[in-house]
Amino acid sequence: MEHLEVQSAHEHALDGGRSPLSTSVRATGRYRMVIHVLVADDSEIVRRGIGDVLESADDVHVVAQAWDGRSAVDAARQFSPDVALLDIRMPGMDGLAATREIRALPVPPRVIILTMFGEDEHVDTAV
C-alpha cells in the first residue's frame, strides 16, 4: 500500500528535525510507525539480503545501504535513520569506528552491530 510521510511542525521542531520513529499515514488515513533503517555490510549479497528481508515488513523502510564504515557514517548524516545495522568488520573504517561517529551525531540512531565472529576482540569492544 502506498503511504505518505507526515509529521507535525511541532513534532519536527521538538525533535531537531526528525522523530525517533517516523510516523506515516496510509492512504486510508490510519497512522502507523515506520522504522527507517540503514544497512552497512561490505558483502553486497548480505547487505541486499538483509535489506530485502527488512523491506518485506510493513513498518520498516531501508533508507540507505552502505558498503563500508565511511559510507555508513555519510548515509547516517544524510538520511537520519532510526536504526543503523552495521557489520563489525568492513574495509577502511570498520563498524566500531563507524558506530562511534554515528552515535556522536546530533540525533543518533540506535546501532545494531552484526558479526559472524563469536570469538573476537571486536565483539568484546562492541558490547
Backbone as JSON, one array per atom type, in Angstrom:
{
  "sequence": "MEHLEVQSAHEHALDGGRSPLSTSVRATGRYRMVIHVLVADDSEIVRRGIGDVLESADDVHVVAQAWDGRSAVDAARQFSPDVALLDIRMPGMDGLAATREIRALPVPPRVIILTMFGEDEHVDTAV",
  "N": [[0.83, -1.18, 0.0], [0.44, 2.22, -0.69], [1.95, 4.91, 1.09], [2.04, 8.02, 2.9], [4.48, 10.2, 4.17], [4.21, 11.86, 7.23], [4.43, 14.56, 9.52], [3.96, 16.63, 12.25], [4.46, 20.2, 12.45], [5.14, 20.99, 15.0], [6.1, 18.59, 16.21], [8.3, 18.22, 14.53], [9.9, 20.45, 15.18], [10.42, 19.96, 17.89], [11.96, 17.61, 17.91], [14.34, 18.2, 16.7], [14.31, 18.04, 13.98], [13.62, 15.49, 13.12], [11.61, 12.65, 13.89], [11.95, 10.18, 16.55], [10.95, 7.69, 15.76], [9.64, 7.53, 12.67], [6.48, 8.8, 11.76], [3.84, 7.58, 9.84], [1.13, 7.85, 7.49], [-1.29, 5.9, 6.02], [-2.89, 5.71, 2.8], [-5.46, 5.22, 3.53], [-5.81, 6.71, 5.76], [-5.07, 5.88, 8.29], [-2.81, 5.95, 11.03], [0.6, 4.86, 11.42], [3.63, 3.48, 12.68], [6.78, 3.85, 11.19], [9.86, 2.41, 10.79], [12.92, 3.66, 10.0], [15.74, 2.44, 8.39], [19.26, 1.95, 8.16], [21.51, -0.04, 6.41], [24.62, -1.55, 6.64], [27.19, -3.29, 5.19], [30.01, -5.0, 3.95], [29.66, -7.04, 2.18], [27.87, -7.44, -0.66], [25.82, -9.27, -1.2], [24.94, -10.05, 1.36], [24.21, -7.54, 2.41], [22.16, -6.7, 0.61], [20.41, -8.85, 0.95], [19.65, -8.66, 3.69], [18.47, -6.14, 3.55], [16.31, -6.69, 1.78], [14.8, -8.52, 3.32], [14.12, -6.89, 5.52], [12.66, -4.86, 4.2], [10.4, -6.28, 3.54], [8.71, -6.13, 5.64], [5.89, -4.32, 6.81], [6.26, -2.11, 8.43], [8.85, -1.18, 8.25], [11.42, 0.6, 6.61], [14.07, 0.62, 4.44], [16.35, 3.05, 4.26], [18.88, 3.53, 3.3], [21.8, 1.9, 1.98], [25.05, 0.8, 2.74], [28.52, 0.2, 1.98], [30.83, 0.28, 3.46], [32.34, 1.53, 6.52], [32.79, 4.36, 6.39], [31.02, 5.19, 4.33], [28.69, 4.46, 5.6], [28.56, 6.22, 7.8], [28.34, 8.64, 6.39], [25.86, 8.17, 5.11], [24.2, 7.98, 7.35], [24.31, 10.59, 8.28], [23.1, 11.92, 6.11], [20.53, 10.66, 5.75], [19.36, 10.29, 8.27], [18.59, 7.83, 9.82], [16.45, 5.72, 11.88], [17.46, 3.42, 12.93], [20.62, 1.86, 12.7], [22.14, -0.77, 11.11], [25.09, -2.36, 11.36], [27.87, -4.0, 9.98], [30.45, -5.53, 11.79], [33.05, -5.86, 10.85], [34.5, -4.25, 8.29], [36.02, -3.04, 5.26], [38.47, -0.37, 5.29], [37.08, 2.05, 7.23], [35.93, 0.41, 10.04], [33.02, -1.27, 11.5], [32.94, -0.61, 14.24], [34.35, 1.84, 14.52], [32.74, 3.37, 12.86], [30.37, 3.25, 14.32], [31.03, 4.77, 16.59], [31.27, 7.35, 15.42], [28.71, 7.67, 14.31], [27.07, 7.53, 16.6], [27.79, 9.91, 17.73], [26.44, 11.84, 16.35], [24.12, 14.62, 16.11], [21.39, 13.79, 16.41], [21.38, 10.78, 17.06], [21.03, 7.5, 15.59], [19.74, 4.33, 16.81], [22.06, 1.71, 17.19], [22.86, -1.37, 15.78], [25.08, -3.98, 15.9], [26.4, -6.22, 13.58], [27.78, -9.47, 13.23], [29.75, -12.29, 12.18], [31.48, -13.51, 13.75], [32.09, -15.06, 16.75], [34.07, -15.35, 18.68], [36.01, -12.95, 19.18], [37.98, -10.04, 19.49], [36.84, -7.73, 18.62], [34.12, -8.09, 19.07], [33.94, -8.03, 21.87], [34.67, -5.36, 22.28], [32.55, -4.05, 20.99], [30.41, -4.69, 22.59]],
  "CA": [[0.0, 0.0, 0.0], [1.17, 3.48, -0.73], [1.77, 5.72, 2.29], [2.62, 9.35, 2.86], [5.17, 10.55, 5.4], [3.65, 13.06, 7.84], [4.95, 14.95, 10.83], [3.5, 17.98, 12.53], [5.53, 21.18, 12.59], [5.52, 20.96, 16.4], [6.96, 17.42, 16.39], [9.53, 18.47, 13.79], [10.71, 21.4, 15.94], [10.83, 19.35, 19.15], [12.95, 16.54, 17.78], [15.52, 18.65, 15.98], [14.2, 17.8, 12.55], [13.08, 14.17, 12.78], [11.06, 11.89, 15.01], [12.7, 8.97, 16.83], [10.39, 6.74, 14.8], [8.86, 8.36, 11.77], [5.07, 8.47, 11.68], [3.29, 7.56, 8.48], [-0.3, 7.62, 7.37], [-1.61, 5.24, 4.77], [-3.92, 6.37, 2.01], [-6.72, 5.02, 4.24], [-5.88, 7.69, 6.84], [-4.65, 5.32, 9.57], [-1.41, 6.2, 11.36], [1.43, 3.73, 11.8], [5.04, 3.81, 12.86], [7.69, 3.28, 10.19], [11.24, 2.47, 11.26], [13.86, 3.89, 8.9], [16.93, 1.66, 8.7], [20.47, 1.97, 7.35], [22.19, -1.33, 6.45], [26.0, -1.44, 6.17], [27.96, -4.54, 5.16], [30.85, -5.0, 2.75], [29.18, -8.08, 1.27], [26.65, -6.99, -1.34], [24.79, -10.29, -1.06], [24.42, -9.93, 2.73], [23.57, -6.22, 2.52], [20.88, -6.72, -0.13], [19.54, -9.85, 1.58], [19.09, -8.05, 4.89], [17.58, -5.08, 3.09], [15.09, -7.29, 1.24], [14.02, -9.07, 4.44], [13.56, -5.76, 6.27], [11.65, -4.18, 3.37], [9.18, -7.08, 3.45], [7.86, -5.74, 6.77], [5.12, -3.11, 6.53], [6.64, -0.98, 9.27], [10.29, -0.93, 8.11], [11.85, 1.12, 5.31], [15.52, 0.77, 4.34], [16.59, 4.35, 3.64], [20.19, 3.55, 2.66], [22.71, 0.77, 2.15], [26.44, 1.25, 2.67], [29.47, -0.9, 1.79], [31.91, 0.4, 4.44], [32.02, 2.42, 7.63], [32.73, 5.76, 5.98], [29.76, 5.44, 3.62], [27.61, 4.34, 6.59], [28.5, 7.49, 8.52], [27.8, 9.63, 5.45], [24.44, 7.88, 4.92], [23.5, 8.32, 8.59], [24.17, 12.06, 8.28], [22.19, 12.33, 5.05], [19.18, 10.1, 5.81], [18.88, 10.26, 9.65], [17.79, 6.63, 10.09], [16.11, 5.42, 13.27], [18.32, 2.31, 13.31], [21.72, 1.53, 11.79], [22.66, -2.13, 11.23], [26.45, -2.25, 10.87], [28.79, -5.13, 10.09], [31.56, -5.16, 12.67], [34.29, -5.83, 10.07], [34.38, -3.74, 6.92], [37.28, -2.41, 4.86], [38.57, 1.05, 5.61], [36.52, 2.27, 8.55], [35.12, -0.74, 10.42], [31.75, -0.97, 12.15], [33.14, 0.01, 15.55], [34.69, 3.26, 14.31], [31.53, 3.99, 12.31], [29.42, 3.38, 15.43], [31.44, 5.93, 17.41], [30.91, 8.59, 14.7], [27.25, 7.75, 14.17], [26.49, 7.84, 17.91], [28.12, 11.3, 18.06], [25.6, 12.74, 15.57], [23.17, 15.36, 16.96], [20.25, 12.91, 16.69], [21.93, 9.49, 16.62], [20.14, 6.34, 15.54], [20.14, 3.14, 17.56], [23.01, 0.95, 16.38], [22.95, -2.81, 15.99], [26.3, -4.49, 15.27], [26.28, -7.57, 13.04], [29.05, -10.16, 13.04], [29.75, -13.75, 12.05], [32.55, -13.97, 14.62], [31.72, -15.11, 18.16], [35.28, -15.23, 19.49], [36.73, -11.88, 18.51], [38.14, -8.87, 20.35], [35.9, -6.72, 18.14], [32.83, -8.35, 19.71], [34.06, -7.51, 23.22], [34.67, -3.89, 22.19], [31.22, -3.62, 20.58], [29.49, -4.87, 23.71]],
  "C": [[0.87, 1.24, 0.0], [0.94, 4.23, 0.58], [2.49, 7.04, 2.12], [3.29, 9.63, 4.19], [4.56, 11.84, 5.94], [4.32, 13.31, 9.18], [4.48, 16.37, 11.07], [4.7, 18.91, 12.67], [6.04, 21.2, 14.04], [6.46, 19.78, 16.69], [8.32, 17.66, 15.73], [10.46, 19.4, 14.58], [11.24, 20.76, 17.22], [11.95, 18.34, 19.0], [14.17, 16.94, 16.98], [15.47, 18.3, 14.51], [13.72, 16.42, 12.16], [12.59, 13.48, 14.03], [11.94, 10.69, 15.29], [12.24, 7.81, 15.95], [9.43, 7.53, 13.95], [7.42, 7.86, 11.7], [4.62, 8.54, 10.24], [1.79, 7.41, 8.55], [-0.55, 6.98, 6.02], [-2.67, 6.04, 4.03], [-5.29, 6.24, 2.68], [-6.88, 6.01, 5.38], [-5.47, 7.15, 8.19], [-3.17, 5.58, 9.79], [-0.7, 4.9, 11.7], [2.86, 4.22, 11.93], [5.85, 3.12, 11.77], [9.11, 3.48, 10.71], [12.15, 2.59, 10.04], [15.22, 3.29, 9.27], [18.03, 1.89, 7.67], [21.13, 0.6, 7.51], [23.6, -1.15, 5.88], [26.72, -2.78, 6.32], [28.77, -4.53, 3.88], [30.45, -6.08, 1.76], [27.85, -7.63, 0.64], [25.51, -7.98, -1.17], [24.14, -10.19, 0.33], [23.63, -8.64, 2.87], [22.21, -6.21, 1.83], [19.9, -7.71, 0.48], [18.87, -9.3, 2.83], [18.1, -6.96, 4.51], [16.26, -5.62, 2.57], [14.2, -7.85, 2.35], [13.36, -7.93, 5.22], [12.45, -5.06, 5.5], [10.36, -4.97, 3.26], [8.23, -6.79, 4.61], [7.16, -4.42, 6.45], [5.63, -1.89, 7.28], [8.15, -0.68, 9.25], [10.58, -0.43, 6.7], [13.37, 1.29, 5.34], [15.79, 2.06, 3.57], [17.92, 4.42, 2.92], [20.91, 2.24, 2.92], [24.12, 1.28, 1.93], [27.37, 0.05, 2.63], [30.66, -0.82, 2.74], [31.51, 1.41, 5.5], [31.89, 3.87, 7.24], [31.42, 6.06, 5.26], [28.56, 5.29, 4.56], [27.45, 5.63, 7.38], [27.89, 8.57, 7.63], [26.3, 9.43, 5.25], [23.63, 8.23, 6.17], [23.3, 9.83, 8.69], [23.1, 12.5, 7.28], [20.75, 11.9, 5.29], [18.59, 10.03, 7.22], [18.02, 9.03, 9.95], [17.46, 6.51, 11.58], [17.04, 4.35, 13.82], [19.4, 2.13, 12.26], [22.2, 0.11, 12.11], [24.04, -2.13, 10.59], [27.21, -3.56, 11.05], [29.98, -4.67, 10.93], [32.87, -5.02, 11.89], [33.99, -5.42, 8.64], [35.71, -3.1, 6.55], [37.28, -0.91, 5.15], [38.13, 1.27, 7.05], [35.62, 1.09, 8.92], [33.84, -0.29, 11.14], [31.87, -0.31, 13.5], [33.44, 1.5, 15.43], [33.47, 4.0, 13.76], [30.49, 4.21, 13.41], [29.75, 4.59, 16.28], [31.03, 7.24, 16.73], [29.41, 8.76, 14.58], [26.6, 8.11, 15.5], [26.79, 9.26, 18.34], [27.29, 12.3, 17.26], [24.6, 13.45, 16.5], [21.93, 14.55, 17.34], [20.65, 11.51, 16.21], [20.87, 8.4, 16.55], [20.58, 5.3, 16.57], [21.06, 2.36, 16.64], [22.96, -0.51, 16.78], [24.17, -3.3, 15.21], [26.06, -5.93, 14.83], [27.67, -8.19, 12.91], [28.82, -11.66, 12.87], [30.74, -14.35, 13.04], [32.1, -13.92, 16.07], [32.9, -14.89, 19.09], [36.19, -14.2, 18.84], [36.84, -10.69, 19.46], [37.22, -7.75, 19.9], [34.53, -6.87, 18.81], [32.86, -7.78, 21.13], [34.01, -5.99, 23.23], [33.27, -3.37, 21.87], [30.24, -3.67, 21.75], [29.8, -3.83, 24.76]]
}
